[in-house]
Amino acid sequence: MNTVEQVKASINGLSISDQSDVLLHMLRLKYRTTLGQIRKLTASNDETDDAIEHLSYDALLERLHLLEGILEGLQDTALARVMSHKEIKRQFESWRKK
């Protein structure tokens, strides 16, 4: 059983309001974890706490999605899974000619 299934099973008997609170809490934890990973990869000493408690579920999810994209890009860079702009242009031109 993965984490999402575990959470769903554990909150199944709760009221809708309590379920929402649990999900928001989990999103906030994921947000802070992802932000910590980004700070670690960028060697950032900025420990400013982003005030996310006031954000709606949708706004928090949108920010988390953005942070996960940033984290993925940083991880790709750290693992040298990147291409130069020149190489991208060369590949694009070869695809256009096909």
N, CA, C and O atoms as a printed pandas DataFrame, in Angstrom:
     atom_number atom_name residue_name chain_id  residue_number  x_coord  y_coord  z_coord
0              1         N          MET        A               1    0.853   -1.180    0.000
1              2        CA          MET        A               1    0.000    0.000    0.000
2              3         C          MET        A               1    0.896    1.239    0.000
3              4         O          MET        A               1    1.765    1.379    0.860
4              5         N          ASN        A               2    0.683    2.140   -0.967
5              6        CA          ASN        A               2    1.512    3.348   -1.008
6              7         C          ASN        A               2    0.975    4.399   -0.042
7              8         O          ASN        A               2   -0.073    4.217    0.576
8              9         N          THR        A               3    1.696    5.474    0.072
9             10        CA          THR        A               3    1.360    6.512    1.052
10            11         C          THR        A               3   -0.021    7.107    0.813
11            12         O          THR        A               3   -0.769    7.336    1.764
12            13         N          VAL        A               4   -0.366    7.357   -0.440
13            14        CA          VAL        A               4   -1.673    7.953   -0.737
14            15         C          VAL        A               4   -2.787    7.013   -0.302
15            16         O          VAL        A               4   -3.780    7.443    0.285
16            17         N          GLU        A               5   -2.618    5.736   -0.592
17            18        CA          GLU        A               5   -3.634    4.761   -0.183
18            19         C          GLU        A               5   -3.731    4.675    1.336
19            20         O          GLU        A               5   -4.826    4.537    1.882
20            21         N          GLN        A               6   -2.599    4.753    2.014
21            22        CA          GLN        A               6   -2.592    4.720    3.476
22            23         C          GLN        A               6   -3.345    5.917    4.049
23            24         O          GLN        A               6   -4.128    5.779    4.989
24            25         N          VAL        A               7   -3.100    7.085    3.473
25            26        CA          VAL        A               7   -3.774    8.292    3.958
26            27         C          VAL        A               7   -5.275    8.184    3.711
27            28         O          VAL        A               7   -6.081    8.488    4.590
28            29         N          LYS        A               8   -5.641    7.748    2.508
29            30        CA          LYS        A               8   -7.066    7.607    2.201
30            31         C          LYS        A               8   -7.732    6.650    3.181
31            32         O          LYS        A               8   -8.829    6.920    3.670
32            33         N          ALA        A               9   -7.076    5.542    3.464
33            34        CA          ALA        A               9   -7.646    4.566    4.389
34            35         C          ALA        A               9   -7.753    5.130    5.795
35            36         O          ALA        A               9   -8.725    4.866    6.503
36            37         N          SER        A              10   -6.768    5.898    6.197
37            38        CA          SER        A              10   -6.759    6.411    7.570
38            39         C          SER        A              10   -7.741    7.557    7.788
39            40         O          SER        A              10   -8.191    7.778    8.912
40            41         N          ILE        A              11   -8.077    8.288    6.725
41            42        CA          ILE        A              11   -9.000    9.416    6.899
42            43         C          ILE        A              11  -10.410    9.066    6.464
43            44         O          ILE        A              11  -11.303    9.911    6.520
44            45         N          ASN        A              12  -10.620    7.843    6.035
45            46        CA          ASN        A              12  -11.913    7.429    5.496
46            47         C          ASN        A              12  -13.071    7.698    6.449
47            48         O          ASN        A              12  -14.139    8.112    6.000
48            49         N          GLY        A              13  -12.898    7.478    7.741
49            50        CA          GLY        A              13  -13.981    7.663    8.695
50            51         C          GLY        A              13  -14.143    9.081    9.199
51            52         O          GLY        A              13  -15.058    9.354    9.975
52            53         N          LEU        A              14  -13.282    9.988    8.781
53            54        CA          LEU        A              14  -13.337   11.371    9.260
54            55         C          LEU        A              14  -14.373   12.180    8.500
55            56         O          LEU        A              14  -14.796   11.807    7.406
56            57         N          SER        A              15  -14.768   13.282    9.090
57            58        CA          SER        A              15  -15.684   14.191    8.400
58            59         C          SER        A              15  -14.961   14.830    7.223
59            60         O          SER        A              15  -13.731   14.823    7.173
60            61         N          ILE        A              16  -15.706   15.375    6.289
61            62        CA          ILE        A              16  -15.121   16.032    5.112
62            63         C          ILE        A              16  -14.182   17.158    5.544
63            64         O          ILE        A              16  -13.106   17.326    4.971
64            65         N          SER        A              17  -14.582   17.918    6.542
65            66        CA          SER        A              17  -13.762   19.021    7.039
66            67         C          SER        A              17  -12.437   18.510    7.601
67            68         O          SER        A              17  -11.377   19.072    7.326
68            69         N          ASP        A              18  -12.508   17.443    8.387
69            70        CA          ASP        A              18  -11.284   16.874    8.956
70            71         C          ASP        A              18  -10.404   16.266    7.874
71            72         O          ASP        A              18   -9.178   16.358    7.944
72            73         N          GLN        A              19  -11.021   15.645    6.873
73            74        CA          GLN        A              19  -10.246   15.097    5.759
74            75         C          GLN        A              19   -9.496   16.209    5.037
75            76         O          GLN        A              19   -8.329   16.050    4.678
76            77         N          SER        A              20  -10.169   17.327    4.829
77            78        CA          SER        A              20   -9.530   18.470    4.175
78            79         C          SER        A              20   -8.359   18.984    4.998
79            80         O          SER        A              20   -7.306   19.317    4.454
80            81         N          ASP        A              21   -8.549   19.048    6.314
81            82        CA          ASP        A              21   -7.471   19.507    7.193
82            83         C          ASP        A              21   -6.252   18.587    7.110
83            84         O          ASP        A              21   -5.114   19.055    7.061
84            85         N          VAL        A              22   -6.497   17.282    7.096
85            86        CA          VAL        A              22   -5.396   16.311    7.002
86            87         C          VAL        A              22   -4.664   16.468    5.668
87            88         O          VAL        A              22   -3.433   16.480    5.632
88            89         N          LEU        A              23   -5.413   16.587    4.583
89            90        CA          LEU        A              23   -4.796   16.737    3.269
90            91         C          LEU        A              23   -3.995   18.034    3.168
91            92         O          LEU        A              23   -2.899   18.044    2.608
92            93         N          LEU        A              24   -4.534   19.119    3.704
93            94        CA          LEU        A              24   -3.801   20.387    3.700
94            95         C          LEU        A              24   -2.506   20.265    4.507
95            96         O          LEU        A              24   -1.458   20.762    4.096
96            97         N          HIS        A              25   -2.593   19.605    5.647
97            98        CA          HIS        A              25   -1.408   19.411    6.481
98            99         C          HIS        A              25   -0.341   18.614    5.717
99           100         O          HIS        A              25    0.842   18.951    5.759
100          101         N          MET        A              26   -0.768   17.568    5.025
101          102        CA          MET        A              26    0.181   16.753    4.262
102          103         C          MET        A              26    0.798   17.544    3.114
103          104         O          MET        A              26    1.990   17.409    2.839
104          105         N          LEU        A              27   -0.005   18.369    2.444
105          106        CA          LEU        A              27    0.533   19.206    1.369
106          107         C          LEU        A              27    1.562   20.193    1.906
107          108         O          LEU        A              27    2.592   20.432    1.274
108          109         N          ARG        A              28    1.279   20.763    3.073
109          110        CA          ARG        A              28    2.231   21.696    3.683
110          111         C          ARG        A              28    3.540   20.995    4.031
111          112         O          ARG        A              28    4.619   21.555    3.840
112          113         N          LEU        A              29    3.442   19.771    4.540
113          114        CA          LEU        A              29    4.660   19.008    4.847
114          115         C          LEU        A              29    5.455   18.720    3.574
115          116         O          LEU        A              29    6.676   18.873    3.547
116          117         N          LYS        A              30    4.757   18.304    2.529
117          118        CA          LYS        A              30    5.419   18.025    1.247
118          119         C          LYS        A              30    6.057   19.293    0.700
119          120         O          LYS        A              30    7.168   19.250    0.171
120          121         N          TYR        A              31    5.368   20.412    0.820
121          122        CA          TYR        A              31    5.881   21.699    0.351
122          123         C          TYR        A              31    7.182   22.038    1.068
123          124         O          TYR        A              31    8.178   22.390    0.437
124          125         N          ARG        A              32    7.161   21.929    2.395
125          126        CA          ARG        A              32    8.357   22.265    3.179
126          127         C          ARG        A              32    9.509   21.307    2.885
127          128         O          ARG        A              32   10.664   21.730    2.836
128          129         N          THR        A              33    9.210   20.034    2.689
129          130        CA          THR        A              33   10.242   19.056    2.358
130          131         C          THR        A              33   10.867   19.369    1.007
131          132         O          THR        A              33   12.090   19.351    0.864
132          133         N          THR        A              34   10.034   19.655    0.024
133          134        CA          THR        A              34   10.524   19.977   -1.317
134          135         C          THR        A              34   11.354   21.258   -1.293
135          136         O          THR        A              34   12.404   21.333   -1.932
136          137         N          LEU        A              35   10.888   22.255   -0.562
137          138        CA          LEU        A              35   11.631   23.506   -0.436
138          139         C          LEU        A              35   12.986   23.257    0.235
139          140         O          LEU        A              35   13.990   23.849   -0.161
140          141         N          GLY        A              36   13.019   22.395    1.234
141          142        CA          GLY        A              36   14.278   22.039    1.893
142          143         C          GLY        A              36   15.238   21.348    0.946
143          144         O          GLY        A              36   16.442   21.597    0.999
144          145         N          GLN        A              37   14.725   20.480    0.076
145          146        CA          GLN        A              37   15.574   19.805   -0.906
146          147         C          GLN        A              37   16.152   20.808   -1.899
147          148         O          GLN        A              37   17.316   20.705   -2.287
148          149         N          ILE        A              38   15.335   21.778   -2.309
149          150        CA          ILE        A              38   15.821   22.808   -3.227
150          151         C          ILE        A              38   16.908   23.623   -2.560
151          152         O          ILE        A              38   17.941   23.898   -3.172
152          153         N          ARG        A              39   16.690   24.011   -1.316
153          154        CA          ARG        A              39   17.698   24.789   -0.588
154          155         C          ARG        A              39   18.997   24.003   -0.455
155          156         O          ARG        A              39   20.082   24.574   -0.558
156          157         N          LYS        A              40   18.892   22.711   -0.229
157          158        CA          LYS        A              40   20.080   21.874   -0.091
158          159         C          LYS        A              40   20.851   21.807   -1.414
159          160         O          LYS        A              40   22.077   21.911   -1.421
160          161         N          LEU        A              41   20.141   21.635   -2.526
161          162        CA          LEU        A              41   20.795   21.542   -3.834
162          163         C          LEU        A              41   21.414   22.864   -4.271
163          164         O          LEU        A              41   22.405   22.884   -5.001
164          165         N          THR        A              42   20.827   23.959   -3.821
165          166        CA          THR        A              42   21.347   25.272   -4.219
166          167         C          THR        A              42   22.260   25.873   -3.161
167          168         O          THR        A              42   22.732   27.002   -3.303
168          169         N          ALA        A              43   22.505   25.115   -2.104
169          170        CA          ALA        A              43   23.339   25.575   -0.983
170          171         C          ALA        A              43   22.849   26.908   -0.449
171          172         O          ALA        A              43   23.641   27.789   -0.116
172          173         N          SER        A              44   21.542   27.041   -0.373
173          174        CA          SER        A              44   20.939   28.280    0.115
174          175         C          SER        A              44   20.868   28.272    1.634
175          176         O          SER        A              44   20.457   27.285    2.246
176          177         N          ASN        A              45   21.269   29.376    2.229
177          178        CA          ASN        A              45   21.175   29.543    3.679
178          179         C          ASN        A              45   19.898   30.268    4.075
179          180         O          ASN        A              45   19.662   30.521    5.256
180          181         N          ASP        A              46   19.081   30.600    3.090
181          182        CA          ASP        A              46   17.846   31.331    3.339
182          183         C          ASP        A              46   16.849   30.414    4.036
183          184         O          ASP        A              46   16.316   29.484    3.430
184          185         N          GLU        A              47   16.607   30.681    5.295
185          186        CA          GLU        A              47   15.665   29.870    6.072
186          187         C          GLU        A              47   14.352   30.609    6.285
187          188         O          GLU        A              47   13.604   30.297    7.212
188          189         N          THR        A              48   14.070   31.584    5.434
189          190        CA          THR        A              48   12.825   32.322    5.539
190          191         C          THR        A              48   11.665   31.359    5.391
191          192         O          THR        A              48   11.600   30.596    4.427
192          193         N          ASP        A              49   10.752   31.395    6.345
193          194        CA          ASP        A              49    9.605   30.501    6.293
194          195         C          ASP        A              49    8.543   31.122    5.402
195          196         O          ASP        A              49    8.042   32.215    5.668
196          197         N          ASP        A              50    8.216   30.412    4.353
197          198        CA          ASP        A              50    7.185   30.865    3.437
198          199         C          ASP        A              50    5.827   30.673    4.114
199          200         O          ASP        A              50    5.467   29.551    4.470
200          201         N          ALA        A              51    5.085   31.741    4.291
201          202        CA          ALA        A              51    3.799   31.665    4.981
202          203         C          ALA        A              51    2.786   30.962    4.081
203          204         O          ALA        A              51    2.157   31.587    3.227
204          205         N          ILE        A              52    2.636   29.659    4.283
205          206        CA          ILE        A              52    1.741   28.885    3.437
206          207         C          ILE        A              52    0.453   28.492    4.150
207          208         O          ILE        A              52   -0.442   27.908    3.539
208          209         N          GLU        A              53    0.356   28.808    5.439
209          210        CA          GLU        A              53   -0.826   28.416    6.204
210          211         C          GLU        A              53   -2.100   29.076    5.695
211          212         O          GLU        A              53   -3.185   28.512    5.834
212          213         N          HIS        A              54   -1.986   30.249    5.114
213          214        CA          HIS        A              54   -3.157   30.978    4.646
214          215         C          HIS        A              54   -3.595   30.579    3.230
215          216         O          HIS        A              54   -4.651   31.005    2.761
216          217         N          LEU        A              55   -2.788   29.768    2.560
217          218        CA          LEU        A              55   -3.091   29.406    1.180
218          219         C          LEU        A              55   -4.211   28.377    1.097
219          220         O          LEU        A              55   -4.347   27.510    1.961
220          221         N          SER        A              56   -4.998   28.491    0.053
221          222        CA          SER        A              56   -6.044   27.499   -0.194
222          223         C          SER        A              56   -5.405   26.213   -0.704
223          224         O          SER        A              56   -4.230   26.189   -1.067
224          225         N          TYR        A              57   -6.189   25.159   -0.724
225          226        CA          TYR        A              57   -5.726   23.865   -1.231
226          227         C          TYR        A              57   -5.187   24.014   -2.652
227          228         O          TYR        A              57   -4.096   23.531   -2.956
228          229         N          ASP        A              58   -5.945   24.677   -3.520
229          230        CA          ASP        A              58   -5.538   24.840   -4.922
230          231         C          ASP        A              58   -4.260   25.663   -5.060
231          232         O          ASP        A              58   -3.376   25.315   -5.843
232          233         N          ALA        A              59   -4.164   26.750   -4.304
233          234        CA          ALA        A              59   -2.974   27.604   -4.370
234          235         C          ALA        A              59   -1.747   26.856   -3.861
235          236         O          ALA        A              59   -0.662   26.975   -4.431
236          237         N          LEU        A              60   -1.915   26.096   -2.806
237          238        CA          LEU        A              60   -0.815   25.319   -2.248
238          239         C          LEU        A              60   -0.374   24.236   -3.226
239          240         O          LEU        A              60    0.822   24.012   -3.414
240          241         N          LEU        A              61   -1.327   23.575   -3.840
241          242        CA          LEU        A              61   -1.023   22.540   -4.819
242          243         C          LEU        A              61   -0.287   23.122   -6.024
243          244         O          LEU        A              61    0.639   22.503   -6.548
244          245         N          GLU        A              62   -0.698   24.302   -6.457
245          246        CA          GLU        A              62   -0.045   24.975   -7.582
246          247         C          GLU        A              62    1.411   25.317   -7.237
247          248         O          GLU        A              62    2.310   25.079   -8.043
248          249         N          ARG        A              63    1.641   25.867   -6.053
249          250        CA          ARG        A              63    3.006   26.194   -5.625
250          251         C          ARG        A              63    3.859   24.939   -5.484
251          252         O          ARG        A              63    5.028   24.928   -5.870
252          253         N          LEU        A              64    3.270   23.888   -4.932
253          254        CA          LEU        A              64    3.995   22.643   -4.765
254          255         C          LEU        A              64    4.387   22.068   -6.122
255          256         O          LEU        A              64    5.502   21.574   -6.290
256          257         N          HIS        A              65    3.487   22.129   -7.076
257          258        CA          HIS        A              65    3.779   21.644   -8.421
258          259         C          HIS        A              65    4.950   22.424   -9.033
259          260         O          HIS        A              65    5.828   21.837   -9.666
260          261         N          LEU        A              66    4.957   23.729   -8.845
261          262        CA          LEU        A              66    6.056   24.559   -9.341
262          263         C          LEU        A              66    7.374   24.170   -8.672
263          264         O          LEU        A              66    8.391   24.010   -9.348
264          265         N          LEU        A              67    7.358   24.018   -7.348
265          266        CA          LEU        A              67    8.577   23.638   -6.632
266          267         C          LEU        A              67    9.091   22.266   -7.068
267          268         O          LEU        A              67   10.300   22.062   -7.177
268          269         N          GLU        A              68    8.185   21.335   -7.314
269          270        CA          GLU        A              68    8.604   20.010   -7.759
270          271         C          GLU        A              68    9.252   20.079   -9.135
271          272         O          GLU        A              68   10.195   19.338   -9.411
272          273         N          GLY        A              69    8.759   20.957   -9.999
273          274        CA          GLY        A              69    9.386   21.162  -11.308
274          275         C          GLY        A              69   10.780   21.748  -11.175
275          276         O          GLY        A              69   11.708   21.327  -11.865
276          277         N          ILE        A              70   10.922   22.722  -10.283
277          278        CA          ILE        A              70   12.227   23.324  -10.031
278          279         C          ILE        A              70   13.184   22.283   -9.479
279          280         O          ILE        A              70   14.333   22.199   -9.911
280          281         N          LEU        A              71   12.716   21.495   -8.533
281          282        CA          LEU        A              71   13.547   20.448   -7.935
282          283         C          LEU        A              71   13.988   19.439   -8.991
283          284         O          LEU        A              71   15.147   19.026   -9.010
284          285         N          GLU        A              72   13.078   19.045   -9.860
285          286        CA          GLU        A              72   13.424   18.098  -10.919
286          287         C          GLU        A              72   14.513   18.667  -11.831
287          288         O          GLU        A              72   15.446   17.956  -12.204
288          289         N          GLY        A              73   14.397   19.936  -12.184
289          290        CA          GLY        A              73   15.418   20.579  -13.012
290          291         C          GLY        A              73   16.768   20.645  -12.320
291          292         O          GLY        A              73   17.803   20.403  -12.941
292          293         N          LEU        A              74   16.757   20.972  -11.038
293          294        CA          LEU        A              74   18.010   21.025  -10.281
294          295         C          LEU        A              74   18.649   19.643  -10.169
295          296         O          LEU        A              74   19.869   19.509  -10.259
296          297         N          GLN        A              75   17.821   18.617   -9.972
297          298        CA          GLN        A              75   18.350   17.260   -9.894
298          299         C          GLN        A              75   18.921   16.823  -11.237
299          300         O          GLN        A              75   19.964   16.171  -11.278
300          301         N          ASP        A              76   18.261   17.168  -12.326
301          302        CA          ASP        A              76   18.793   16.857  -13.656
302          303         C          ASP        A              76   20.138   17.541  -13.877
303          304         O          ASP        A              76   21.059   16.946  -14.435
304          305         N          THR        A              77   20.244   18.771  -13.444
305          306        CA          THR        A              77   21.497   19.500  -13.584
306          307         C          THR        A              77   22.597   18.846  -12.759
307          308         O          THR        A              77   23.722   18.687  -13.234
308          309         N          ALA        A              78   22.277   18.470  -11.534
309          310        CA          ALA        A              78   23.261   17.838  -10.657
310          311         C          ALA        A              78   23.746   16.503  -11.222
311          312         O          ALA        A              78   24.891   16.112  -10.996
312          313         N          LEU        A              79   22.886   15.814  -11.947
313          314        CA          LEU        A              79   23.240   14.519  -12.530
314          315         C          LEU        A              79   23.727   14.650  -13.976
315          316         O          LEU        A              79   23.896   13.651  -14.675
316          317         N          ALA        A              80   23.944   15.864  -14.404
317          318        CA          ALA        A              80   24.441   16.177  -15.755
318          319         C          ALA        A              80   23.513   15.636  -16.843
319          320         O          ALA        A              80   23.971   15.194  -17.896
320          321         N          ARG        A              81   22.212   15.676  -16.580
321          322        CA          ARG        A              81   21.237   15.262  -17.587
322          323         C          ARG        A              81   20.676   16.513  -18.270
323          324         O          ARG        A              81   19.465   16.731  -18.302
324          325         N          VAL        A              82   21.566   17.314  -18.805
325          326        CA          VAL        A              82   21.173   18.547  -19.471
326          327         C          VAL        A              82   21.877   18.638  -20.813
327          328         O          VAL        A              82   22.882   17.968  -21.048
328          329         N          MET        A              83   21.334   19.480  -21.698
329          330        CA          MET        A              83   21.942   19.724  -23.005
330          331         C          MET        A              83   22.164   21.219  -23.168
331          332         O          MET        A              83   21.449   22.047  -22.604
332          333         N          SER        A              84   23.159   21.526  -23.943
333          334        CA          SER        A              84   23.419   22.933  -24.217
334          335         C          SER        A              84   22.341   23.478  -25.151
335          336         O          SER        A              84   21.653   22.725  -25.840
336          337         N          HIS        A              85   22.214   24.776  -25.156
337          338        CA          HIS        A              85   21.251   25.431  -26.041
338          339         C          HIS        A              85   21.588   25.109  -27.497
339          340         O          HIS        A              85   20.696   24.889  -28.316
340          341         N          LYS        A              86   22.867   25.085  -27.805
341          342        CA          LYS        A              86   23.332   24.792  -29.162
342          343         C          LYS        A              86   22.892   23.384  -29.597
343          344         O          LYS        A              86   22.451   23.194  -30.730
344          345         N          GLU        A              87   23.012   22.408  -28.700
345          346        CA          GLU        A              87   22.608   21.033  -29.010
346          347         C          GLU        A              87   21.095   20.940  -29.206
347          348         O          GLU        A              87   20.628   20.236  -30.102
348          349         N          ILE        A              88   20.342   21.633  -28.387
349          350        CA          ILE        A              88   18.879   21.631  -28.533
350          351         C          ILE        A              88   18.488   22.204  -29.893
351          352         O          ILE        A              88   17.631   21.647  -30.580
352          353         N          LYS        A              89   19.108   23.302  -30.279
353          354        CA          LYS        A              89   18.814   23.911  -31.581
354          355         C          LYS        A              89   19.147   22.956  -32.714
355          356         O          LYS        A              89   18.390   22.846  -33.679
356          357         N          ARG        A              90   20.276   22.263  -32.602
357          358        CA          ARG        A              90   20.692   21.313  -33.642
358          359         C          ARG        A              90   19.657   20.191  -33.760
359          360         O          ARG        A              90   19.259   19.830  -34.867
360          361         N          GLN        A              91   19.226   19.645  -32.635
361          362        CA          GLN        A              91   18.232   18.572  -32.662
362          363         C          GLN        A              91   16.899   19.063  -33.218
363          364         O          GLN        A              91   16.250   18.368  -34.000
364          365         N          PHE        A              92   16.502   20.247  -32.815
365          366        CA          PHE        A              92   15.249   20.807  -33.296
366          367         C          PHE        A              92   15.274   20.955  -34.817
367          368         O          PHE        A              92   14.307   20.608  -35.495
368          369         N          GLU        A              93   16.372   21.467  -35.342
369          370        CA          GLU        A              93   16.496   21.639  -36.789
370          371         C          GLU        A              93   16.466   20.298  -37.513
371          372         O          GLU        A              93   15.879   20.191  -38.590
372          373         N          SER        A              94   17.087   19.282  -36.940
373          374        CA          SER        A              94   17.058   17.968  -37.589
374          375         C          SER        A              94   15.642   17.384  -37.560
375          376         O          SER        A              94   15.265   16.668  -38.488
376          377         N          TRP        A              95   14.862   17.663  -36.539
377          378        CA          TRP        A              95   13.475   17.175  -36.489
378          379         C          TRP        A              95   12.604   17.905  -37.481
379          380         O          TRP        A              95   11.710   17.314  -38.087
380          381         N          ARG        A              96   12.860   19.187  -37.650
381          382        CA          ARG        A              96   12.056   19.981  -38.592
382          383         C          ARG        A              96   12.256   19.513  -40.013
383          384         O          ARG        A              96   11.328   19.581  -40.819
384          385         N          LYS        A              97   13.467   19.030  -40.348
385          386        CA          LYS        A              97   13.785   18.626  -41.715
386          387         C          LYS        A              97   13.196   17.264  -42.065
387          388         O          LYS        A              97   13.142   16.905  -43.241
388          389         N          LYS        A              98   12.762   16.513  -41.087
389          390        CA          LYS        A              98   12.211   15.169  -41.361
390          391         C          LYS        A              98   10.816   15.231  -41.913
391          392         O          LYS        A              98   10.217   14.193  -42.194
